[in-house]
Amino acid sequence: MITKDLHVLNKLGLHARAAAKLVFIANKFVSDITLVKDDKQADARSIMKILMLSASRDSIINITVEGNDEIQAMNSIEKLFQNKFDEDL
Amino acid sequence: MNVGILIITHSDIGKQMLLTATSVYGNNPFRVELLSVDNYDQPNDVIQLGQKYVNFLDEGKGVLVLTDIIGTTPSNIAKSIKHQKIRVVAGLNLSMILNVFNYPKYSLENLAEKAIEGGIDGIMNL
């Protein structure tokens, strides 16, 4: 199991298109991927649960990945956050 | 092969929601048809059209019909369509469509559940 705190760096926060990208990445792996913000928890494969975290810019999301490909999954997710979900904003 | 989706709404609400959901995901994973119902429409004509759409949309996994407000003409039309594998869910909102698009490989029954769950999840005090 790997766990990391990731910063939401993009201007629009974890909005709909960003959440859809996260779901797309999560679906490439078999590991369980869970996001936690404050007292709310979300499965990274559910767009609505991610949106319900209501994570704006500068939020910190705790990510936990557990499974056979957890290292690759965490690397991909970390890259997505660092690249601001491929948004220029 | 995925479940087919038929969206029946007042005016073009459904079209705008479909366009928005497609834009969020960058693509649309389902075969989708839209039926907009306006004051001047004859319900029986729309039912016939809906019937044709449902037959066209079913590639073997059935058809999920999403409609806006229960008890209104679009919802009554949706309920009047006869098909072997059909589920009708009312209360359409954008979070419902976003959640349905999240699960393109789900069966008709499970997708209908996800539609309801997504629709309800999107309603809360902020």
Backbone of each chain as ProteinMPNN parsed JSONL, in Angstrom:
{"seq_chain_A": "MITKDLHVLNKLGLHARAAAKLVFIANKFVSDITLVKDDKQADARSIMKILMLSASRDSIINITVEGNDEIQAMNSIEKLFQNKFDEDL", "coords_chain_A": {"N_chain_A": [[0.835, -1.199, 0.0], [0.548, 2.202, -0.867], [0.774, 5.565, 0.125], [0.096, 9.0, -0.403], [0.262, 12.592, -0.122], [-1.218, 14.804, -2.303], [-1.044, 17.883, -4.081], [-3.572, 19.991, -5.369], [-3.051, 21.706, -8.153], [-3.944, 23.084, -10.373], [-5.837, 25.829, -11.791], [-8.658, 25.576, -11.896], [-9.229, 23.638, -10.087], [-10.219, 20.355, -8.878], [-12.108, 19.761, -11.07], [-14.861, 18.952, -13.369], [-13.775, 17.923, -15.907], [-11.147, 17.396, -15.18], [-11.567, 15.509, -13.187], [-12.658, 13.488, -14.739], [-10.439, 12.764, -16.214], [-8.847, 11.715, -14.213], [-10.359, 9.474, -13.499], [-10.121, 8.057, -15.897], [-7.364, 7.48, -15.912], [-7.19, 5.968, -13.541], [-8.677, 3.742, -14.249], [-6.951, 2.354, -15.828], [-5.477, 0.739, -14.285], [-5.245, -2.021, -11.903], [-5.226, -1.777, -9.209], [-6.69, -0.761, -6.054], [-7.81, 2.508, -5.624], [-7.914, 5.253, -3.613], [-9.212, 8.394, -2.675], [-8.816, 10.965, -0.306], [-10.179, 13.751, 1.246], [-10.234, 16.053, 3.734], [-12.906, 15.087, 5.683], [-13.961, 13.467, 3.8], [-14.259, 10.758, 1.503], [-13.257, 9.139, -1.543], [-13.703, 6.911, -4.3], [-11.381, 6.485, -6.839], [-12.306, 5.746, -9.292], [-14.79, 6.71, -9.677], [-16.514, 9.292, -10.972], [-18.435, 11.029, -9.849], [-18.103, 10.694, -7.096], [-15.556, 11.709, -6.821], [-15.984, 14.369, -7.59], [-17.622, 15.128, -5.518], [-15.878, 15.558, -3.475], [-15.284, 18.122, -3.681], [-12.956, 19.683, -4.368], [-11.045, 22.392, -4.544], [-8.6, 24.634, -6.096], [-5.331, 24.354, -4.696], [-6.082, 22.596, -2.766], [-5.396, 19.777, -0.652], [-5.022, 16.442, -1.373], [-5.269, 13.292, -0.056], [-3.924, 10.385, -1.261], [-4.436, 6.955, -1.596], [-3.087, 3.943, -2.683], [-3.541, 0.605, -3.487], [-2.516, -2.55, -4.408], [-1.582, -4.85, -7.115], [-0.321, -3.298, -9.097], [0.425, -0.96, -7.842], [2.581, 0.885, -7.626], [3.091, 1.843, -10.241], [0.558, 2.914, -10.722], [0.335, 4.938, -8.757], [2.457, 6.584, -9.587], [1.504, 7.466, -12.09], [-0.767, 8.895, -11.335], [0.31, 10.849, -9.71], [1.828, 12.225, -11.559], [-0.192, 13.251, -13.17], [-1.444, 15.081, -11.409], [0.771, 16.779, -10.944], [1.154, 17.78, -13.498], [-0.909, 19.479, -13.699], [-3.332, 18.414, -14.532], [-3.088, 18.45, -17.251], [-3.824, 20.967, -18.031], [-3.644, 24.377, -19.092], [-4.113, 26.363, -17.4]], "CA_chain_A": [[0.0, 0.0, 0.0], [1.288, 3.464, -0.913], [-0.093, 6.727, 0.354], [0.773, 10.282, -0.62], [-0.559, 13.801, -0.185], [-0.975, 15.528, -3.556], [-1.644, 19.217, -4.166], [-4.314, 20.357, -6.579], [-2.323, 22.908, -8.574], [-4.572, 23.809, -11.496], [-6.702, 26.934, -11.374], [-10.067, 25.188, -11.77], [-9.386, 22.588, -9.078], [-10.57, 19.018, -9.362], [-13.422, 19.979, -11.697], [-15.408, 17.783, -14.079], [-12.859, 17.319, -16.898], [-9.998, 16.861, -14.434], [-12.028, 14.279, -12.533], [-12.803, 12.463, -15.792], [-9.074, 12.302, -16.536], [-8.413, 10.87, -13.096], [-11.081, 8.199, -13.67], [-9.51, 7.387, -17.051], [-6.065, 6.943, -15.462], [-7.443, 4.926, -12.531], [-9.2, 2.549, -14.918], [-5.864, 1.641, -16.511], [-4.794, -0.098, -13.304], [-6.128, -2.926, -11.16], [-5.164, -1.444, -7.78], [-7.719, 0.101, -5.456], [-7.281, 3.873, -5.486], [-8.854, 6.024, -2.796], [-8.865, 9.795, -2.418], [-9.419, 11.498, 0.923], [-10.013, 15.19, 1.518], [-10.911, 16.325, 5.012], [-13.58, 13.884, 6.186], [-14.651, 12.812, 2.684], [-13.468, 9.74, 0.825], [-13.792, 8.846, -2.88], [-13.076, 5.926, -5.178], [-10.858, 7.222, -7.999], [-12.982, 5.301, -10.515], [-16.147, 7.271, -9.699], [-16.425, 10.744, -11.218], [-19.278, 11.784, -8.925], [-17.506, 10.673, -5.755], [-14.428, 12.648, -6.87], [-16.532, 15.736, -7.602], [-18.208, 15.411, -4.202], [-14.81, 16.023, -2.573], [-15.321, 19.578, -3.834], [-11.559, 20.066, -4.168], [-10.628, 23.542, -5.345], [-7.154, 24.822, -6.212], [-4.541, 24.345, -3.454], [-6.511, 21.538, -1.838], [-4.479, 18.638, -0.528], [-5.762, 15.187, -1.437], [-4.497, 12.116, 0.338], [-4.197, 9.289, -2.196], [-3.96, 5.633, -1.187], [-3.164, 2.968, -3.771], [-3.223, -0.729, -2.976], [-2.741, -3.61, -5.396], [-0.416, -5.373, -7.83], [0.37, -2.271, -9.895], [0.268, 0.278, -7.06], [3.663, 1.853, -7.879], [2.809, 2.478, -11.538], [-0.673, 3.7, -10.599], [0.639, 6.16, -8.002], [3.289, 7.441, -10.447], [0.654, 8.089, -13.118], [-1.657, 9.874, -10.692], [1.159, 11.963, -9.257], [2.176, 12.984, -12.766], [-1.403, 13.975, -13.585], [-1.58, 16.222, -10.5], [1.887, 17.706, -11.185], [0.941, 18.414, -14.803], [-2.148, 20.274, -13.578], [-4.356, 17.73, -15.321], [-2.83, 18.845, -18.651], [-4.487, 22.243, -18.333], [-2.702, 25.495, -19.121], [-4.504, 27.384, -16.408]], "C_chain_A": [[0.874, 1.255, 0.0], [0.309, 4.599, -0.615], [0.714, 8.013, 0.21], [-0.23, 11.426, -0.546], [-0.223, 14.545, -1.463], [-1.72, 16.862, -3.547], [-2.431, 19.377, -5.463], [-3.763, 21.707, -7.034], [-3.046, 23.732, -9.649], [-5.643, 24.779, -11.006], [-8.142, 26.499, -11.087], [-10.308, 24.108, -10.717], [-9.738, 21.253, -9.714], [-11.986, 19.088, -9.943], [-13.778, 18.798, -12.601], [-14.409, 17.13, -15.037], [-11.631, 16.726, -16.218], [-10.372, 15.546, -13.761], [-12.168, 13.149, -13.554], [-11.439, 11.91, -16.19], [-8.549, 11.368, -15.452], [-9.079, 9.486, -13.173], [-10.438, 7.383, -14.792], [-8.188, 6.734, -16.655], [-6.293, 5.772, -14.496], [-7.896, 3.621, -13.175], [-8.136, 1.772, -15.686], [-5.193, 0.631, -15.585], [-5.793, -0.981, -12.556], [-6.183, -2.578, -9.671], [-6.377, -0.625, -7.33], [-7.105, 1.48, -5.222], [-8.327, 4.719, -4.754], [-8.324, 7.43, -2.554], [-9.544, 10.227, -1.124], [-9.128, 12.988, 1.012], [-10.881, 15.523, 2.737], [-11.593, 15.04, 5.507], [-14.278, 13.107, 5.066], [-13.721, 11.869, 1.927], [-14.102, 9.424, -0.531], [-12.993, 7.751, -3.573], [-12.641, 6.679, -6.444], [-11.496, 6.782, -9.316], [-14.404, 5.86, -10.621], [-16.093, 8.791, -9.835], [-17.249, 11.52, -10.191], [-18.691, 11.823, -7.519], [-16.31, 11.632, -5.7], [-14.952, 14.091, -6.799], [-17.097, 16.121, -6.232], [-17.152, 15.779, -3.16], [-14.754, 17.543, -2.579], [-13.925, 20.184, -3.613], [-11.164, 21.212, -5.102], [-9.096, 23.621, -5.382], [-6.511, 24.914, -4.815], [-5.054, 23.349, -2.402], [-5.412, 20.482, -1.757], [-5.322, 17.37, -0.464], [-4.83, 14.065, -0.995], [-4.913, 10.946, -0.556], [-3.634, 7.997, -1.618], [-4.164, 4.657, -2.333], [-2.733, 1.611, -3.23], [-3.546, -1.781, -4.03], [-1.462, -3.947, -6.143], [0.367, -4.308, -8.597], [0.344, -0.914, -9.177], [1.346, 1.325, -7.354], [3.403, 2.612, -9.184], [1.576, 3.379, -11.443], [-0.397, 5.016, -9.874], [1.482, 7.115, -8.844], [2.435, 8.183, -11.473], [-0.232, 9.176, -12.514], [-0.867, 11.112, -10.243], [1.522, 12.867, -10.442], [0.987, 13.837, -13.23], [-1.607, 15.224, -12.722], [-0.485, 17.263, -10.786], [1.722, 18.466, -12.495], [-0.345, 19.232, -14.858], [-3.252, 19.723, -14.469], [-4.304, 18.138, -16.8], [-3.563, 20.127, -19.036], [-3.464, 23.37, -18.253], [-2.963, 26.501, -18.008], [-3.735, 27.224, -15.113]], "O_chain_A": [[1.824, 1.356, 0.775], [-0.84, 4.578, -1.057], [1.862, 8.097, 0.645], [-1.408, 11.262, -0.863], [0.938, 14.887, -1.69], [-2.855, 16.962, -3.079], [-1.989, 18.94, -6.526], [-3.982, 22.727, -6.379], [-2.787, 24.925, -9.808], [-6.264, 24.58, -9.962], [-8.77, 26.991, -10.15], [-11.448, 23.708, -10.481], [-9.578, 21.052, -10.917], [-12.932, 18.542, -9.375], [-13.091, 17.776, -12.603], [-14.213, 15.916, -14.988], [-11.132, 15.679, -16.63], [-9.595, 14.591, -13.764], [-11.838, 11.999, -13.267], [-11.306, 10.719, -16.47], [-7.893, 10.366, -15.737], [-8.435, 8.463, -12.94], [-10.236, 6.176, -14.658], [-7.92, 5.587, -17.011], [-5.665, 4.72, -14.623], [-7.548, 2.535, -12.713], [-8.389, 0.657, -16.143], [-4.434, -0.227, -16.036], [-7.0, -0.739, -12.567], [-7.078, -3.029, -8.957], [-6.996, 0.094, -8.115], [-6.005, 1.593, -4.682], [-9.459, 4.875, -5.211], [-7.144, 7.626, -2.265], [-10.704, 9.895, -0.879], [-7.986, 13.427, 0.874], [-12.091, 15.298, 2.747], [-10.929, 14.026, 5.722], [-15.079, 12.21, 5.327], [-12.54, 12.161, 1.742], [-15.325, 9.435, -0.666], [-11.771, 7.677, -3.447], [-13.427, 7.412, -7.042], [-11.245, 7.396, -10.353], [-15.138, 5.521, -11.549], [-15.673, 9.488, -8.911], [-16.806, 12.564, -9.711], [-18.765, 12.842, -6.832], [-16.071, 12.283, -4.683], [-14.432, 14.919, -6.051], [-17.057, 17.287, -5.838], [-17.492, 16.259, -2.079], [-14.259, 18.173, -1.645], [-13.744, 21.074, -2.782], [-10.975, 21.012, -6.302], [-8.398, 22.799, -4.788], [-7.088, 25.481, -3.887], [-4.524, 23.275, -1.293], [-4.61, 20.322, -2.677], [-6.211, 17.235, 0.377], [-3.725, 13.922, -1.519], [-6.082, 10.566, -0.605], [-2.478, 7.955, -1.197], [-5.258, 4.549, -2.887], [-1.686, 1.489, -2.594], [-4.684, -1.898, -4.487], [-0.395, -3.406, -5.851], [1.586, -4.41, -8.73], [0.253, 0.136, -9.813], [1.062, 2.523, -7.335], [3.48, 3.839, -9.234], [1.55, 4.47, -12.013], [-0.837, 6.078, -10.314], [1.252, 8.324, -8.822], [2.618, 9.38, -11.696], [-0.422, 10.238, -13.106], [-1.319, 12.249, -10.381], [1.521, 14.094, -10.337], [1.149, 14.99, -13.628], [-1.909, 16.297, -13.243], [-0.759, 18.461, -10.861], [2.094, 19.634, -12.601], [-0.803, 19.623, -15.931], [-4.008, 20.476, -15.081], [-5.32, 18.168, -17.495], [-3.883, 20.349, -20.204], [-2.534, 23.323, -17.448], [-2.138, 27.368, -17.721], [-3.938, 27.995, -14.175]]}, "seq_chain_B": "MNVGILIITHSDIGKQMLLTATSVYGNNPFRVELLSVDNYDQPNDVIQLGQKYVNFLDEGKGVLVLTDIIGTTPSNIAKSIKHQKIRVVAGLNLSMILNVFNYPKYSLENLAEKAIEGGIDGIMNL", "coords_chain_B": {"N_chain_B": [[-19.879, -3.643, -27.297], [-22.381, -1.788, -25.849], [-24.919, -0.799, -23.463], [-27.773, 0.826, -24.872], [-28.687, 4.303, -25.003], [-31.452, 6.353, -24.428], [-32.577, 9.598, -24.402], [-35.124, 11.475, -23.127], [-36.655, 14.493, -23.034], [-38.097, 17.659, -21.882], [-38.17, 20.154, -24.314], [-34.904, 21.11, -25.49], [-33.286, 20.303, -23.382], [-32.093, 17.863, -22.766], [-30.34, 17.525, -24.904], [-28.454, 19.537, -24.478], [-27.381, 18.704, -22.04], [-26.283, 16.277, -22.794], [-24.34, 17.121, -24.633], [-22.67, 18.539, -22.91], [-21.807, 16.532, -21.114], [-20.452, 14.888, -22.898], [-18.416, 16.577, -23.638], [-17.034, 16.789, -21.221], [-15.945, 14.214, -20.869], [-14.629, 13.936, -23.235], [-15.376, 12.198, -25.127], [-18.146, 10.143, -26.251], [-19.273, 7.297, -24.838], [-21.439, 5.72, -25.487], [-24.132, 4.518, -27.596], [-26.352, 6.906, -28.409], [-29.576, 8.417, -28.443], [-31.725, 11.248, -28.889], [-34.754, 12.641, -27.713], [-36.747, 15.33, -28.01], [-39.372, 16.979, -26.403], [-42.002, 19.055, -27.156], [-44.531, 21.645, -26.665], [-46.204, 21.63, -28.909], [-46.064, 19.075, -29.88], [-47.477, 15.896, -30.733], [-48.227, 13.496, -28.443], [-48.586, 10.722, -29.117], [-47.284, 10.477, -31.566], [-44.692, 10.984, -30.807], [-44.221, 8.863, -29.085], [-44.219, 6.755, -30.902], [-41.956, 7.397, -32.368], [-40.057, 7.228, -30.352], [-40.256, 4.51, -29.855], [-39.163, 3.486, -32.221], [-36.555, 4.442, -31.997], [-35.654, 3.092, -29.696], [-35.703, 0.429, -30.567], [-33.718, 0.615, -32.488], [-31.528, 1.343, -30.923], [-30.943, -0.795, -29.254], [-28.51, -3.068, -28.968], [-28.358, -5.531, -28.009], [-27.87, -5.479, -25.314], [-29.835, -4.043, -24.168], [-31.815, -1.052, -23.378], [-31.414, 2.051, -21.811], [-33.547, 4.451, -20.641], [-33.563, 7.826, -20.099], [-35.213, 10.384, -18.437], [-36.753, 13.622, -17.774], [-38.763, 15.037, -15.667], [-40.778, 13.24, -13.458], [-44.089, 12.168, -14.147], [-44.637, 14.061, -16.048], [-45.141, 14.911, -19.577], [-42.824, 14.0, -21.188], [-41.831, 11.971, -19.478], [-44.093, 10.319, -19.288], [-44.298, 9.502, -21.906], [-41.923, 8.079, -22.115], [-42.494, 5.938, -20.398], [-44.394, 4.668, -21.874], [-43.192, 3.34, -23.924], [-42.606, 0.256, -25.364], [-40.577, -2.514, -24.76], [-38.328, -5.311, -24.785], [-35.975, -5.329, -23.172], [-35.676, -2.878, -21.207], [-35.133, 0.041, -19.239], [-36.397, 2.675, -17.347], [-35.529, 5.806, -16.147], [-36.307, 8.55, -14.176], [-35.891, 12.097, -13.424], [-33.711, 13.318, -14.487], [-30.523, 14.787, -14.39], [-27.444, 16.678, -14.712], [-25.417, 15.436, -13.296], [-26.354, 12.859, -13.182], [-26.107, 11.966, -15.846], [-23.335, 12.234, -16.166], [-22.465, 10.301, -14.361], [-23.53, 7.964, -15.484], [-22.059, 7.84, -17.87], [-19.663, 7.195, -16.793], [-19.61, 4.506, -16.487], [-19.438, 2.656, -18.835], [-19.429, -0.074, -19.539], [-21.249, -1.407, -18.022], [-24.066, -3.513, -17.113], [-27.553, -3.313, -18.114], [-29.268, -3.202, -15.827], [-27.461, -2.541, -13.736], [-26.467, -0.147, -14.712], [-28.717, 1.471, -14.669], [-29.032, 1.679, -11.927], [-26.713, 3.115, -11.337], [-27.307, 5.475, -12.634], [-29.375, 6.51, -11.065], [-28.06, 6.721, -8.595], [-26.016, 8.574, -9.238], [-27.547, 10.802, -9.951], [-28.79, 11.429, -7.522], [-26.569, 11.818, -5.859], [-25.614, 14.215, -6.801], [-27.126, 16.175, -5.674], [-27.182, 18.378, -3.092], [-26.73, 20.28, -0.037], [-24.659, 23.133, -0.125]], "CA_chain_B": [[-21.32, -3.438, -27.276], [-22.858, -1.235, -24.578], [-26.348, -0.473, -23.372], [-28.143, 2.034, -25.624], [-29.279, 5.342, -24.14], [-32.415, 7.276, -25.038], [-32.845, 10.724, -23.492], [-36.396, 12.132, -23.493], [-36.801, 15.649, -22.138], [-38.73, 18.887, -22.356], [-37.342, 20.977, -25.188], [-33.601, 20.491, -25.787], [-32.503, 20.162, -22.148], [-31.294, 16.639, -22.873], [-29.258, 17.733, -25.867], [-27.402, 20.341, -23.842], [-26.719, 17.865, -21.034], [-25.476, 15.283, -23.518], [-23.164, 17.824, -25.174], [-21.781, 18.867, -21.795], [-21.193, 15.282, -20.624], [-19.503, 14.443, -23.929], [-17.266, 17.483, -23.553], [-16.289, 16.451, -19.997], [-15.179, 12.978, -21.07], [-13.892, 13.984, -24.497], [-16.074, 11.327, -26.08], [-19.387, 9.571, -25.755], [-19.064, 5.858, -24.955], [-22.689, 5.001, -25.768], [-25.01, 4.892, -28.705], [-27.373, 7.739, -27.739], [-30.531, 9.186, -29.236], [-32.418, 12.285, -28.115], [-36.119, 12.998, -28.101], [-37.2, 16.526, -27.296], [-40.832, 17.059, -26.444], [-42.459, 20.435, -27.045], [-45.986, 21.786, -26.497], [-46.936, 21.351, -30.148], [-45.916, 17.667, -30.268], [-48.53, 14.927, -30.413], [-47.561, 12.432, -27.682], [-48.568, 9.422, -29.806], [-46.24, 10.52, -32.595], [-43.385, 10.905, -30.128], [-44.092, 7.482, -28.6], [-43.83, 5.929, -32.066], [-40.553, 7.714, -32.675], [-39.28, 6.637, -29.252], [-40.255, 3.065, -30.093], [-38.185, 3.227, -33.294], [-35.21, 4.702, -31.452], [-35.295, 2.019, -28.762], [-35.377, -0.758, -31.38], [-32.43, 0.889, -33.137], [-30.45, 1.478, -29.934], [-30.643, -2.055, -28.551], [-27.582, -3.948, -29.681], [-28.35, -6.809, -27.297], [-27.763, -5.272, -23.861], [-30.987, -3.278, -23.704], [-31.822, 0.409, -23.526], [-31.718, 2.86, -20.636], [-34.209, 5.702, -21.012], [-33.441, 8.862, -19.065], [-36.186, 11.435, -18.701], [-36.563, 14.647, -16.732], [-39.604, 15.076, -14.463], [-41.809, 12.212, -13.346], [-45.47, 12.637, -14.266], [-44.806, 14.984, -17.17], [-45.29, 14.219, -20.866], [-41.657, 13.193, -21.575], [-41.773, 10.785, -18.629], [-45.212, 9.444, -19.67], [-43.91, 8.919, -23.206], [-40.872, 7.084, -21.817], [-43.123, 4.757, -19.8], [-45.27, 4.01, -22.855], [-42.406, 2.602, -24.918], [-42.548, -1.181, -25.031], [-39.374, -3.195, -25.234], [-37.978, -6.465, -23.951], [-34.971, -4.953, -22.172], [-35.712, -1.415, -21.088], [-35.294, 0.618, -17.909], [-36.678, 4.109, -17.445], [-35.175, 6.537, -14.929], [-36.686, 9.971, -14.232], [-35.11, 12.991, -12.553], [-32.448, 13.583, -15.182], [-29.701, 15.976, -14.174], [-26.135, 16.498, -15.343], [-24.619, 14.455, -12.55], [-26.844, 11.533, -13.567], [-25.473, 11.587, -17.127], [-21.893, 12.054, -15.929], [-22.252, 9.01, -13.695], [-23.81, 6.9, -16.467], [-20.915, 7.793, -18.797], [-18.538, 6.656, -16.037], [-19.684, 3.032, -16.434], [-19.937, 2.229, -20.154], [-19.513, -1.531, -19.723], [-22.212, -1.985, -17.077], [-25.319, -4.079, -17.622], [-28.698, -2.386, -18.041], [-29.724, -3.06, -14.439], [-26.453, -1.814, -12.959], [-26.371, 1.218, -15.23], [-29.885, 2.197, -14.146], [-28.712, 1.989, -10.533], [-25.699, 4.179, -11.352], [-28.0, 6.708, -13.035], [-30.098, 7.012, -9.879], [-27.048, 7.1, -7.592], [-25.36, 9.816, -9.691], [-28.515, 11.894, -9.881], [-28.996, 11.791, -6.112], [-25.288, 12.33, -5.332], [-25.386, 15.589, -7.245], [-28.023, 17.124, -4.991], [-26.796, 18.547, -1.678], [-26.483, 21.633, 0.466], [-23.249, 23.534, -0.16]], "C_chain_B": [[-21.773, -2.973, -25.889], [-24.379, -1.108, -24.601], [-26.607, 0.756, -24.246], [-28.816, 3.027, -24.69], [-30.256, 6.189, -24.96], [-32.751, 8.348, -24.006], [-34.105, 11.448, -23.976], [-36.64, 13.272, -22.516], [-37.714, 16.725, -22.73], [-37.704, 19.646, -23.196], [-35.968, 20.311, -25.396], [-32.684, 20.419, -24.563], [-31.551, 18.969, -22.272], [-30.108, 16.798, -23.796], [-28.105, 18.487, -25.22], [-26.648, 19.525, -22.786], [-25.813, 16.848, -21.707], [-24.202, 15.923, -24.064], [-22.161, 18.118, -24.065], [-21.065, 17.612, -21.29], [-20.141, 14.782, -21.624], [-18.24, 15.287, -23.875], [-16.408, 17.165, -22.327], [-15.392, 15.236, -20.236], [-14.323, 13.01, -22.348], [-14.458, 13.038, -25.531], [-17.355, 10.808, -25.437], [-19.328, 8.055, -25.938], [-20.304, 5.055, -25.346], [-23.279, 5.389, -27.117], [-26.181, 5.64, -28.058], [-28.304, 8.368, -28.765], [-31.266, 10.144, -28.31], [-33.832, 12.462, -28.633], [-36.503, 14.23, -27.311], [-38.699, 16.646, -27.485], [-41.249, 18.518, -26.217], [-43.987, 20.472, -27.003], [-46.764, 21.358, -27.737], [-46.851, 19.888, -30.572], [-47.147, 16.846, -29.885], [-47.866, 13.744, -29.703], [-47.498, 11.094, -28.416], [-47.496, 9.357, -30.891], [-44.866, 10.325, -31.949], [-43.149, 9.492, -29.58], [-43.619, 6.573, -29.739], [-42.371, 6.133, -32.423], [-39.633, 7.09, -31.616], [-39.157, 5.13, -29.421], [-39.21, 2.692, -31.152], [-36.764, 3.389, -32.773], [-34.75, 3.553, -30.568], [-34.92, 0.754, -29.533], [-34.014, -0.604, -32.035], [-31.277, 0.836, -32.129], [-30.032, 0.153, -29.297], [-29.755, -2.951, -29.407], [-27.459, -5.295, -28.958], [-28.303, -6.649, -25.783], [-28.9, -4.42, -23.298], [-30.798, -1.774, -23.825], [-32.209, 1.071, -22.205], [-32.33, 4.173, -21.113], [-34.102, 6.662, -19.836], [-34.404, 9.986, -19.417], [-36.199, 12.421, -17.539], [-37.533, 14.527, -15.545], [-40.703, 14.013, -14.498], [-43.199, 12.844, -13.441], [-45.706, 13.586, -15.423], [-44.842, 14.196, -18.484], [-44.038, 13.433, -21.278], [-41.568, 11.888, -20.779], [-42.889, 9.799, -18.984], [-44.932, 8.757, -21.006], [-42.901, 7.793, -22.962], [-41.492, 5.797, -21.282], [-43.967, 3.979, -20.805], [-44.506, 3.181, -23.88], [-42.261, 1.149, -24.466], [-41.272, -1.79, -25.605], [-39.029, -4.306, -24.261], [-37.024, -6.075, -22.821], [-34.899, -3.44, -22.103], [-35.819, -1.038, -19.614], [-35.487, 2.113, -18.09], [-36.349, 4.761, -16.109], [-35.545, 8.009, -15.12], [-35.812, 10.78, -13.285], [-33.78, 13.369, -13.157], [-31.787, 14.887, -14.727], [-28.307, 15.679, -14.718], [-25.292, 15.462, -14.611], [-25.082, 13.03, -12.853], [-26.15, 11.09, -14.856], [-23.975, 11.368, -16.94], [-21.623, 10.691, -15.296], [-22.525, 7.842, -14.642], [-22.611, 6.738, -17.412], [-19.67, 7.191, -18.124], [-18.472, 5.119, -16.132], [-20.186, 2.439, -17.752], [-20.13, 0.726, -20.325], [-20.548, -2.196, -18.817], [-23.44, -2.56, -17.79], [-26.432, -3.047, -17.457], [-29.143, -2.141, -16.597], [-28.752, -2.215, -13.614], [-26.317, -0.361, -13.409], [-27.537, 2.076, -14.734], [-29.646, 2.588, -12.686], [-27.713, 3.139, -10.442], [-26.315, 5.521, -11.752], [-28.669, 7.337, -11.813], [-29.101, 7.514, -8.828], [-26.387, 8.437, -7.963], [-26.284, 11.012, -9.568], [-28.707, 12.377, -8.453], [-27.72, 12.404, -5.518], [-25.076, 13.804, -5.661], [-26.247, 16.623, -6.546], [-27.627, 17.219, -3.519], [-26.689, 20.024, -1.304], [-25.008, 21.948, 0.359], [-23.04, 24.712, 0.79]], "O_chain_B": [[-21.576, -3.666, -24.891], [-25.022, -1.289, -25.635], [-25.749, 1.633, -24.348], [-29.442, 2.638, -23.704], [-29.924, 6.673, -26.042], [-33.155, 8.043, -22.884], [-34.145, 11.966, -25.092], [-36.811, 13.049, -21.317], [-38.051, 16.699, -23.914], [-36.534, 19.76, -22.831], [-35.881, 19.085, -25.469], [-31.461, 20.466, -24.69], [-30.372, 19.055, -21.932], [-29.018, 16.29, -23.531], [-26.939, 18.131, -25.386], [-25.43, 19.643, -22.655], [-24.704, 16.588, -21.24], [-23.119, 15.345, -23.972], [-20.953, 17.968, -24.252], [-19.854, 17.632, -21.067], [-19.074, 14.311, -21.231], [-17.132, 14.778, -24.045], [-15.183, 17.261, -22.391], [-14.223, 15.233, -19.85], [-13.407, 12.204, -22.51], [-14.058, 13.076, -26.694], [-17.607, 11.009, -24.249], [-19.332, 7.573, -27.071], [-20.224, 3.838, -25.516], [-22.965, 6.433, -27.688], [-26.914, 5.068, -27.252], [-27.865, 8.799, -29.831], [-31.413, 9.891, -27.114], [-34.075, 12.436, -29.839], [-36.577, 14.188, -26.083], [-39.225, 16.441, -28.579], [-40.89, 19.129, -25.211], [-44.652, 19.471, -27.268], [-47.852, 20.792, -27.629], [-47.507, 19.496, -31.538], [-47.769, 17.077, -28.848], [-47.032, 13.061, -30.296], [-46.482, 10.403, -28.355], [-46.878, 8.315, -31.107], [-44.007, 9.61, -32.465], [-42.027, 8.988, -29.604], [-42.736, 5.734, -29.557], [-41.647, 5.188, -32.737], [-38.591, 6.514, -31.929], [-38.104, 4.545, -29.168], [-38.474, 1.717, -31.001], [-35.884, 2.58, -33.068], [-33.613, 3.093, -30.668], [-33.942, 0.085, -29.199], [-33.247, -1.563, -32.13], [-30.19, 0.349, -32.441], [-28.892, 0.005, -28.855], [-30.182, -3.509, -30.418], [-26.572, -6.093, -29.258], [-28.653, -7.573, -25.048], [-28.927, -4.113, -22.106], [-29.772, -1.291, -24.304], [-33.196, 0.699, -21.57], [-31.72, 4.913, -21.884], [-34.504, 6.341, -18.717], [-34.416, 10.479, -20.545], [-35.721, 12.108, -16.448], [-37.16, 13.968, -14.513], [-41.459, 13.917, -15.465], [-43.449, 13.915, -12.886], [-46.854, 13.887, -15.752], [-44.609, 12.988, -18.507], [-44.173, 12.28, -21.688], [-41.267, 10.832, -21.337], [-42.67, 8.588, -18.985], [-45.28, 7.594, -21.21], [-43.013, 6.704, -23.526], [-41.079, 4.7, -21.656], [-44.227, 2.789, -20.623], [-45.107, 2.405, -24.623], [-41.849, 0.864, -23.342], [-40.942, -1.602, -26.776], [-39.381, -4.26, -23.083], [-37.234, -6.442, -21.665], [-34.154, -2.805, -22.849], [-36.504, -1.706, -18.839], [-34.806, 2.738, -18.903], [-36.829, 4.324, -15.063], [-35.146, 8.635, -16.101], [-35.089, 10.228, -12.456], [-32.833, 13.702, -12.444], [-32.419, 15.943, -14.689], [-28.024, 14.555, -15.135], [-24.544, 14.705, -15.23], [-24.285, 12.094, -12.786], [-25.662, 9.963, -14.943], [-23.41, 10.424, -17.493], [-20.662, 10.011, -15.657], [-21.818, 6.835, -14.6], [-22.203, 5.616, -17.712], [-18.746, 6.737, -18.799], [-17.428, 4.514, -15.892], [-21.235, 1.795, -17.785], [-20.915, 0.298, -21.171], [-20.703, -3.417, -18.846], [-23.796, -2.154, -18.896], [-26.276, -2.046, -16.757], [-29.366, -0.998, -16.2], [-29.156, -1.302, -12.895], [-26.083, 0.535, -12.598], [-27.365, 3.254, -14.419], [-30.008, 3.685, -12.26], [-27.838, 4.021, -9.593], [-25.896, 6.573, -11.269], [-28.542, 8.536, -11.565], [-29.276, 8.587, -8.25], [-26.22, 9.314, -7.115], [-25.875, 12.092, -9.142], [-28.777, 13.58, -8.198], [-27.78, 13.382, -4.773], [-24.445, 14.542, -4.904], [-26.112, 17.82, -6.799], [-27.729, 16.237, -2.784], [-26.572, 20.893, -2.168], [-24.176, 21.113, 0.717], [-21.922, 25.211, 0.918]]}, "name": "protein", "num_of_chains": 2, "seq": "MITKDLHVLNKLGLHARAAAKLVFIANKFVSDITLVKDDKQADARSIMKILMLSASRDSIINITVEGNDEIQAMNSIEKLFQNKFDEDLMNVGILIITHSDIGKQMLLTATSVYGNNPFRVELLSVDNYDQPNDVIQLGQKYVNFLDEGKGVLVLTDIIGTTPSNIAKSIKHQKIRVVAGLNLSMILNVFNYPKYSLENLAEKAIEGGIDGIMNL"}
